[in-house]
Each structure stands twice: as C-alpha cells, then as structure tokens.
Amino acid sequence: MKLQHLVDRPESTEQRSSEFLARVLMLNALRHPNLVNLIGFCADGSHRILVHQYMPLGSLEDHLHADPSADKARLDWSTRMNIAAGVARGLEYLHDKGVAYRCLTSSDILLQDGDGYHYPKLSQYGLAKVGQFIEDPGEARRFARTTFGTLAPDTMITGKVSMAADVYSFGIVLLEMITERMAFNHSAAEEDRSLLGWVIVRRFTAC
C-alpha cells in the first residue's frame, strides 16, 4: 500500500471535507487494469489520507531518468511500446468516464512487475473532472511549477482541466520515452531546458 497524506489549509471549512469525500467517491468508482486502485481513506481533523495500491517498481520517470549507478534496468523498446499502449488505454478509460489529469507526467505512470513485464498503471493523484479549474492560487502556482514542460499551454493559462490537455501531456511523455530527456531540465543550458523546444529546434535544424 502507499499513503498519500493531505493536510487541509488552516481556513478549511466543511466544504473542504465535502470536496474530499466527493474526490474519494470519484476515485473509488474508477477501476481499470491500467489505474492504481484506491484501497481506502482516513479523515481525521485537518488530516486526509488516501491509501493506494503500492507499485514496487516505481515510476516511469525513475527508469528513464535514474542515476546510471542506481539499480534500475534500462527499458528496451518493446517494453516502452507496451507501457505507452497501457497508458493510452488508461487515459481512454478515464476520458470515457469524464475524468482527466490536471497534467500527466512520467512520474504519474507507475510500474508493476508481471512475469518480467513492466505493467503500467496511472496514479490517481492528479485526477479531476473534465472542465474543472485549479481555483486555489497557491495550488495553481505549485502545480505549474512542478509540471512545467509537460503542462499544456491552455491549462497553464486558464487552469481548466481537459482531455485535449491530456493528449498534449501524453505526447510529451512519449518524447521522454524516445529521447530519455526530461520534460524540463533546470540544470541544462537555457536553450535545451524544455524538451519540446529541444525537439523543435532540432527538427528545423535537420530540415
């Protein structure tokens, strides 16, 4: 199992508790082979805990960008294709249910071992109803900062969650899988920090 520990803001009200319960009900209703299952939850005072299925192989991000000295096997191309197909199936299921990611990243794609096969499951941390907005200013700033390079431009501008934004983010994840470069690398040269910018520059250079 894996615990996601959430702490309400000091000014939280009964509305925040209702929102948390609504989120739990939504997550519990989502069941698919390519989604990490919600096992349970706990609400005690200002503390909120979601209990998720534990994924021992870590995330796709761990395998693509791990330190070479770390004990992470390099993913072959067949495995990457299978992971991409599994992620696509998970996203299709969510969209059919009217649910999307605020921003899909390689860290949201968790891997489970099944007879040597890396089986992908989408974590439920970023899920929201299609059309919802990231309304809290503090949350919006934190979200934009932690997903820079993967967040769709329209979501960055409006804060609105959409299926189209998921497709954009999935495309960035595919580029990560192909190039093994981070979506955004703060330590790289300025012109190479954004993966999308890096790809565009090299495409036009090649032409």
C-alpha positions in Angstrom: 0.0 0.0 0.0 1.0 3.6 -0.5 -0.3 6.6 1.6 -1.0 10.0 0.2 -1.1 12.4 3.1 -3.1 15.6 2.6 -3.4 18.4 5.1 -6.1 21.0 4.8 -5.3 24.7 4.9 -6.0 26.4 8.3 -9.0 28.2 6.9 -10.6 25.0 5.6 -14.3 24.6 6.2 -16.9 21.9 6.0 -16.9 22.5 2.2 -13.3 21.2 2.0 -14.4 18.0 3.8 -17.3 17.6 1.4 -14.9 18.1 -1.6 -12.5 15.5 -0.1 -15.4 12.9 0.2 -16.5 13.7 -3.3 -13.0 13.0 -4.5 -12.8 9.7 -2.6 -16.1 8.6 -4.2 -14.9 9.5 -7.6 -11.5 7.7 -7.2 -13.2 4.6 -5.8 -15.5 4.4 -8.8 -12.6 4.2 -11.2 -11.5 0.6 -11.8 -9.3 -0.4 -14.7 -6.2 -2.6 -15.2 -4.1 0.5 -16.0 -5.1 2.5 -13.0 -3.7 2.3 -9.5 -6.5 1.2 -7.2 -7.7 3.3 -4.2 -7.8 0.9 -1.2 -9.2 3.2 1.4 -9.0 6.6 3.1 -8.9 8.3 6.5 -10.2 11.7 7.6 -9.2 13.0 11.0 -9.4 16.7 11.8 -7.4 18.6 9.2 -5.6 15.4 8.0 -6.7 13.5 5.0 -5.1 10.2 3.9 -5.7 8.3 0.7 -4.5 4.6 0.7 -3.4 3.4 -2.7 -2.1 0.2 -4.2 1.7 0.0 -3.8 3.8 -0.2 -7.0 7.2 -1.6 -6.1 9.0 -0.9 -9.5 8.5 2.9 -9.0 7.6 5.3 -11.8 8.4 5.5 -15.5 10.3 8.7 -14.6 12.6 6.6 -12.2 13.5 4.3 -15.0 14.0 6.9 -17.7 16.0 9.5 -15.7 17.6 7.4 -12.8 21.2 7.9 -11.9 23.2 5.3 -14.0 24.6 3.9 -10.8 21.0 3.2 -9.5 19.6 -0.3 -9.5 17.1 0.4 -12.4 17.1 -1.7 -15.5 17.1 0.2 -18.8 13.8 -0.2 -20.6 14.0 -1.8 -24.0 11.9 -0.5 -26.9 9.4 -3.3 -26.7 8.8 -2.5 -23.1 8.4 1.2 -23.8 5.8 0.5 -26.5 3.8 -1.7 -24.2 4.0 1.0 -21.5 2.8 3.6 -23.9 -0.1 1.4 -25.1 -1.1 0.7 -21.5 -1.1 4.4 -20.6 -3.2 5.2 -23.7 -5.8 2.6 -22.6 -5.9 4.1 -19.1 -6.4 7.6 -20.5 -9.1 6.4 -22.8 -11.0 4.8 -19.9 -10.7 8.0 -17.8 -11.9 10.1 -20.7 -14.9 7.8 -21.2 -15.8 8.4 -17.6 -15.5 12.2 -17.9 -12.2 12.3 -15.9 -8.8 13.7 -16.9 -5.4 14.5 -15.5 -4.6 18.0 -14.4 -1.3 17.2 -16.1 0.1 13.7 -16.9 3.8 13.3 -16.2 6.2 10.3 -16.3 6.1 10.3 -12.5 2.4 9.5 -12.6 3.0 6.3 -14.6 3.8 3.6 -12.1 5.1 0.2 -13.0 4.2 -3.3 -11.7 6.1 -6.5 -12.5 4.2 -9.3 -14.1 6.3 -12.2 -15.2 9.1 -9.8 -16.2 6.7 -7.4 -17.9 6.5 -3.8 -16.8 2.8 -3.3 -16.4 1.9 0.4 -16.4 -0.7 1.9 -14.0 -1.7 5.6 -13.8 -1.6 7.0 -10.3 -4.8 8.8 -9.2 -3.1 11.8 -7.6 -3.8 14.3 -10.4 -7.3 13.2 -11.5 -10.1 15.7 -11.8 -13.4 16.0 -13.5 -13.1 17.3 -17.1 -13.9 21.1 -17.1 -12.8 21.7 -13.5 -10.5 24.5 -12.7 -7.5 24.8 -10.5 -9.0 27.6 -8.5 -6.8 28.0 -5.4 -4.0 30.5 -6.4 -1.4 28.8 -4.2 -2.2 25.3 -5.6 -2.1 26.7 -9.2 1.4 28.2 -8.7 2.7 25.0 -7.1 1.1 22.9 -9.8 2.5 25.0 -12.7 6.0 24.9 -11.1 6.1 21.1 -10.6 4.7 20.3 -14.1 6.5 22.8 -16.2 7.4 21.4 -19.6 4.5 18.9 -19.5 1.6 21.1 -18.7 -0.5 22.0 -21.8 -0.4 25.8 -22.6 -4.2 26.2 -22.4 -4.3 24.6 -18.9 -1.4 26.8 -17.8 -3.3 29.9 -19.0 -6.8 29.1 -17.9 -6.3 26.4 -15.2 -9.0 24.3 -16.9 -8.7 20.5 -17.0 -9.4 19.0 -20.4 -9.0 15.8 -22.4 -7.0 17.8 -25.1 -4.5 18.8 -22.4 -4.1 15.1 -21.5 -3.2 14.3 -25.1 -0.6 17.1 -25.1 0.9 15.8 -21.9 0.9 12.2 -23.2 2.8 13.4 -26.2 5.5 15.0 -24.0 5.8 11.7 -22.1 6.2 9.8 -25.4 9.0 12.2 -26.3 10.6 11.5 -22.9 10.4 7.8 -23.7 12.0 8.2 -27.1 14.8 10.7 -26.1 15.3 9.8 -22.4 15.4 13.6 -21.8 13.5 15.2 -19.0 10.4 17.3 -19.9 12.1 20.2 -18.3 15.7 20.1 -17.1 16.7 23.1 -14.9 20.4 22.2 -15.0 20.6 22.1 -18.8 21.7 25.1 -21.0 18.8 27.6 -21.3 18.1 26.6 -24.9 17.9 22.9 -24.0 15.8 23.0 -20.8 12.5 22.4 -22.4 12.2 19.0 -24.2 9.6 20.3 -26.6 11.8 23.3 -27.5 14.8 21.0 -27.9 12.9 18.7 -30.3 11.5 21.7 -32.4 14.9 23.3 -32.7 16.5 20.0 -33.9 13.6 19.3 -36.3 14.1 22.6 -38.1 17.9 22.2 -38.0 17.5 18.8 -39.7 15.3 20.3 -42.4 
